[in-house]
Amino acid sequence: MKQTEKKKHVSLVFWISLLLCSLFVLVGAIFPKQMEQTTQSITTWIGQNFSWYYLLLLLAIFLICVYLLFSRYSQITLGEEGEEPEFSLKSWFAMLFSAGMGIGLVFWTTAEPISHAYTATPIHQVGTQAAIDDSLQFAFFHWGIHAWAVYAIVALAFAYFNFHKGYPGLVSATLTPLFGEKRMQGPLGKLLDILAIIATVTGVSATLGFGALQISEGLNFLFHIPANFTTQILIIIIATALFIWSTWSGISKGIKILSNINMILAFIVLVVVFIIGPTLYILNMFTNSLGNYIAHFFDMSLRLTINNPEKTQWIQNWTVFYWAWWISWAPFVGIFIARVSRGRTIKEFIVGVLFVPSFVCFIFFAVFGASAIYLQDTGIANIAGGAIETATFTTLEHFPLGFVMSIVTLVVVMIFFVTSADSATYVLGMLSTNGDNHPNSWVKVSWGIMLALFALIMLLTGGTQAIQNLLIIAALPFSFVIIFMIWSLFKALAAERPRLSKRK
């Protein structure tokens, strides 16, 4: 009984993190312009001095995942020996995809390829056939294996230490083999958990901000409802109410049902666009882009173009931004993926988390991105000349059933909004209750409200650019924590060698 009460206790980490986030919201509300200028200056400094670091780090994480996939440790169960997975493969993949990509995928699946082809590219002149050929390749690069490698390694550390070793579900607990239990339960451990919470709040709020922008622009595009800050406030309030309801219903009921519904809706739109759209063009572009992605994987992973300031800026604006986004999402997605992956072996965990969602992302980008490029290239539509928030809706309106598919897309974005926030409140609740896998509902609701406020402040202080700036800033300190998590994981795995040798 005492252990249960202790686990349900709201830690000091909760109050400190909530206070820091509240101060940010307050300062942003009072001094929006000053905050925008300050975050832009910090982001510029990080881009100039740490771009190399981000590129090397994510490539290294991918290579580590590949090593673990084929290592002797791949047969270790993330749970007790012989434990069966809690969720079916279908539900597992749906939850991975909804939590790991969500709104961002719908937001950028059309806008990014169009931007690479007709607005800016690090290699070829925009609008040329070469730039068009490279557009999907870079989208695959930004949304593919690198992103999921970050999620996989952080999730693996959480799952291994929480379910296999019996440690609390905290960032600090994953570093116990390195620093010892006493330090991880002291101020240093609390600092690490606070960094994880701040990274999570920033990363998820950024995604909610993108979602509010796309929903408001979609409503304006379809129904001529003004796409202003007031509309965005109403969207966030409604979505917050929905994910608070989902939070109270529990992870198995709320997230599982919503994730399954959303996967069905998203794939319906995907299949319809594939069938009624330029099918052959999509297939050709997908095949060509996948080949280019594989052929230039390491070149793209390490490209900085240091002697060309314009191209270097492109890499900072796109690749470094995305790498920071995935890092800031890593504690949230990592803990959630760990939670729904209990009972799986390291091998099936890495295959499932690293490769399956990446391939699904490639398919989405190929169908929507190639369709948009086809419409632009043939002169049917001017998607590149419009707002990035409406790129998907502009593409859909030029196909039969376009209006219906646009409405379904709006619903998909809203559900992604709810599932992402719902999952994040669960994770933030865990971190705020000493790693309890069933955190207090009022704690989760508190974090849900904070996520909404954070998203509103991001929109108030500069919209898309402010979102990108805060992501890059929040990701840097947590990236160092990830390095220590990997080190700690390997130290713990090395201690299992004698047991694994006996099993053989």
N, C-alpha and C positions, 0 to 999 in steps of 0.2 A: 504493500500500500504506500509506503514512504517513497519507494522508487517511482511509482506512478505519479504521485504528487510532485516529486522533484522534476520529473520529465515535463509535466504540465505547467510548471512554473515559468512565467515569462521572464526571460533573462534580462540583465542589464543591457545586453546588446540591442534588444528591442527598443528600449527607451532612448539610448544614445543615437541609434540609427534613425529613429523616427524624428528626434530633435534635429539632427543634421539635415534630413530631407525637408523638414518643415521650415528651417532657416533658409534653405535654398529657394523654396516656394515663395517665402515672404520677400526675400531680396529680389527675386525675379519679378514679383508683382509690383514692387515699389520702384525698382530701377531697371526696367527691361532693356533700355538702350545700352546702359553701362555694362550690364551682364552680357549682352550680345557682343560688344566690343572686346570685353575681357576674354570670353571663351574663344573668340576668333583669333586673338593674339596667341593664346595658349595652344590652340590647334595648329596654327602655323608653325610654332616652335617645335611641336612634337613631330609634325610632318617633315620638317627640315632635318631633324636630328635622330629620329627613330624609325624612319621608313624601312631602312635596312634590317632593323631588329624585328619588325613585324613580319617581313617576308621570310627571314630565316627561321623565325619561331614556328610559323605555321607549317612550313615545309618539314621541319624537324618533327613536329607533332605527327604529321601524316606518316613519315617513315617509321616512327615509333609504333604507331598503330599496326602497320604492316608487319613489323617484327613480332609484335605480340600475337598477331593472327597465326603465324607459323611457328611460334615458339613452343616450348614444353608447357608453358603456362596456359595455353589455349583451352585445355580441358577442365580448368578450374571452374567450378560452379559458383555463380554469384548468389550464394545462399548456403544453406546446409547441404551436405552431400546427399544426392538423390532427390533433392527438392524439385518439384515440377513448376514450370512458369505459371504465374498468376493469370496472365491474359493470353488469349489465342493470338496466333500470328496476325490475323486480320485486324483485330483490335489494337494490337501492339504497333503495327505499322501505321495505322490511322492516328494513334496518339503521338507517335514519333513525329509524323509529318505535320500535324496540326500545331504541336507545341514548338517544333524546331524551325518552322518557316512561317506559316501563318500569313498574316497580312502582308508582310514584306514581299512574299512571292507574288501575290496578286497585284501589288502596287508596281513592282518592277518587271514582271514577266513580259510586258509589252514595251514599257518605257525604256528599259535599259538597252535592248538590242537596237531599237530605233535611234537612241542617243549615240551609241557607238558607230552606227552606220552613217548618220547624217549630221551629227553635231560635233563630236570629238572622238579621236582615236589616237593611240600612242604610236601607230605604225604608218597607216596609209592616209591619203587625203580623203576627207569626208565626201560621201556621195559616190565614190568610185566603186567598181565591182569588188575590188580587193577589200575595201572597208566593209562592204556588205558581207562578204565571205567571212570576215573576222568577227562580225558583231555577235553572233551566237556563241562563237568560241570563247569570247571574254565573259559572256553571261554564264556559260557553263563553268568557267574558271572561278568566277566570284561566288556562285551559288552551289558549287559541287563539293568535291571531296575535301577540300581544305576546311570548309565550314563544318562539315560533319566530323572531321577528324578532331577538331577542337571539342565539339560536343562529346564525342566518343571517349576521349581520354579523360575528361573531367568526370563524365558519368561513370566510367569504369572505376575511377578512384573512389567515388562515392559508394558505388554498389559493392565493391570489394571490401572496403573497410566497414561499411554499415551492415551488410547482410552476411558476408563471409567471415569477418573478424568480430562482429558484434559491437563496433564502435558507434557512437551517436552520428546522426546524419548531418554533420557540420563540416565546414571547410577546415576548421582548426583540428578536428579529429583525424582528418586524413594525413596530417603532418606529424602525428604522434610518434611514428618510428624515427623521425628526424630530430625532433626537439624535446621529446619526452612528454609524458602525460601532465606533469606539474606545470610546465610552461604553457601547454596548450589549453589548460583550464584557467590560466592566469590572464594578465593584461594583453600579452602577445596574441594569445588565442582569440580573445575578444576582438582585438584589432583586425585580425584576419577575417573573422566572421562579419564585422562591420563593412570591410572592403567588399566582401561578397554581396552583402545586401545592397550597398550603394551601386555596385555594378549592375545588379539585377534590376533595381528600380529604374536606373538610367536606360538600360537596354530595352526593357519591356515598355517603358513610357515612350521611348522613341518610336517603337513599333505602333503603339496606340496612337501616337501623333500622326504617323503616316496613314493609319486607318481612318482617323477622323478627317484628314485632308481628302482622301480618296472618296469617302462616303459623301462628304459635303459637295465635292466637285461632281460626283455621280448624280446626286439629287438635283444639282443645278443643270447638268447636261440633259437629264431625262425629264425633269418636272419644272425646271426654271426656278427652283428654290434658291435664294441667294447663297452663294458659297462664301460666307463671311465668318468671323470669329464667333458670332452669336450662334450660328448654325452648328459650328464645331463644338461649342459648349453643350448644346442640347444633345448632340450625338453622343458625346462622352458621358453625359448624365444618364441617358437611356441605356447605353452599353454597360455602364457601371452598375446600374440596377440589375441588369440581366446577369452579369457575372457574380454579383453578390448572391443572387438567388442560386446560381450554380454552385457557388462556394458552400452555401448552407446544405445543399443536397448531397454533398460528398463527392470524392474523386471518382469512385466507381460508377455512380449514377450520372452525375453531372457531366464530367469531362468525356467519359466513354460514349454516352449517348450523343452529345454534341459533336464529338470528333467523327463518329461514324456517319452522322447525318451530313456533315460538311464534306467529308470525302466523297460521298455519293453525289452531292450537288456539284462539287468541283469537277468530278470526272464526267458528269453529264454534259456540262458546258464544254469541257475539253473534247469529248468525243463528237459532239455536235459541230464544233468549229472545225475539227479535223475532217469530218465527212463533207460538210457543205462549203468549206473553205478551199484554198488551193492545195489539195491533198498531195499531189505529186511534188509541188514546190516545197512543201513542208518536209516530205520524206527525203528529198535530195539535199535540202539544207541541213537537216538533222544529221544525215550520214556524213556529209562533208565537214560539218562543224565538230562532230564527235571525233573524226579522224584528226582534224587540226588540233583539237584539245589534247588528245593523247600524244600526238607528235611533238607539240610545243609545251607540254606540261611543265617541265623543269625550267625551260626558258622563261615562261610567264611567271613562274614561281619566284624567280630571282631577278626579274627585269626592273631596273631603276632608271635607265637612260640618263645618267648623271650629267652628261654634257649637253643635254637638251632641256632647258628649263621648262618649256611648254609641255613636253611629254612627261617630265618628272612631276609636274603639277597634276597632270591627268592621273598618274599612278597614285598620287596622294589623295586626290579627290574620289577615286573609285576603289582601287585595290586596298590601300591603307584604311580607308573608311570602312570597307566591308570586313577586313580582318579585325578591326577594332569592334565592329558590331558583333561579330561572332564571339569574340572574347568577352564582351560585356554581357552577352546572353548565356555564356557558358555555365556560370553557377546555377542560373535558373533552369536552363534546359538540361544541364548535367544532372542535377538532383532529381528532376522530374523523370528523365529517362531512366535513371537508376531505380527510381521508385516503381516504374512499370516494367522493369526488366528482371526483377528478382526471379531466380530459378534457372536462368539461362547461362550457358557456358560462355567463357570469354570469347571463344571462336565464333559462336553464332551471334553473340552480342556485337562484335566488331563488324561482321558481315552485314548484319541487319541494320546497324546504325550508320556505318560508313558508306556502304555501296547502294543499298536499296533506295533510301530517300534521295541520294544524289542523282540516281538514274531517273527517278520520278520528276525531280526538278528539271532535268534535261528535257524530258518529254514536254513539260508545261512550257518551257521557254521556246522549244522548237515549234509547237503548235501556235501559240499566241504571238511570239516574236516574229517567226517567219511569215505568218499571215499579215502582220502589220507592215513588215518590210515589202511584201508583195504588193500590198495596196499602195504604198508610198512609191515604190519603184515603177509601177505601171501607171502612176498618175491618177489612180482612182480616188485617193484620199491624201490629205496633207496632215498626216499624223505628227510628223516631226515639227511642224510649225505650231502645234498646240501645246497646252499644258501637260506636263508629265502625268499629273493626277488623272487626266481624262483619256490617256492613250488607249487603255483597254476598251473603254466605252466607245471611243471613236472608231476603233477597229471593229467592234461587234456590230455597230449600226449599219455597216456596209454588207452585212450578210443577212439572209433570210432568218426570221425569228430574232433579229438583233435586239429589239426592245425587250423581249422576254428574257433573253440571255443576259442582258445588262441588269435587269432586276434581280435575276438569280445571282449574278456576280456581286451585287450589293449585299444580298443576303449572306453570301459566302464570306465577304469581308467582315460583316457584322459578327457572324459566328466565330470567325477566326479571332476577332477582337475579344469576344467573350472567352474562348478557350485559352488564348494566350494569357489574358489577365487572370483567369481562374487558376490556371496552372501556376502562374507567378505568385499569386496570393498563397497558394499551398506551400510553395517553396519558401517564401518569405516567412510564412508561419512556422515552418520547420526550424529555420535558422533562429527564430525568435523564441522558441520553446525548447532550447537545449537539444535540438535534433529529433524531437518527437515526430514520428511518422503520422500522427493524427493530431495536428495542432488545433488549438482552440479556435472556434469559429469567429469569435470577436476579434482575435488577433488578425486573422485572414481578412476580415472585413475592413479593419483599420488600414491594412496595407493596400487593399483594393481602392479605398478612397484616396490614399496617398499617390498611387499610380495615376489615378485620374487627374489629380491636382498637378502632378509633375508633367503630364502630357499637355495640360492646358498652358502651363508656364513656358514649355518649349515652343508651343505655337505662338504664344504672346511675344516671345523674345526673338522671333526671326523665322518661324516656320521650318521648312526643310533644312536650311543651312544651320539653324540653331540645333536641330536634332542631330545632324552629322557632327557638329563640333562637340557636343556633350558626350556623344558616344566615344569619340576618339580620346577625350580627356579621361573618362571613367575607365576605359579599358586598360590604359597603361599600367596603373598600379596592380590591377588584378592579374595582368599577364605574368608578373613576377611570381605571384602566388601559384599560378598554374605550373611554372617550372619546378617549384618546390613540391607540388603535388605529384608530379611525374617522378621526381627523385625519390620521394617517400614511397610511392607505389612499387618502384623497382626494388627498393630496399626490403620491403615486406615480401614481395614475390620471391626474392632470392632466398629468404629464410624457409621457403616451402620446397626448395629443391630436394632435400632428403626424403620428404614424404612423397613427392612425385616420382622419384627414382624407385622407391619401394613399390609403388603402384604398378610400374612397368614390370 
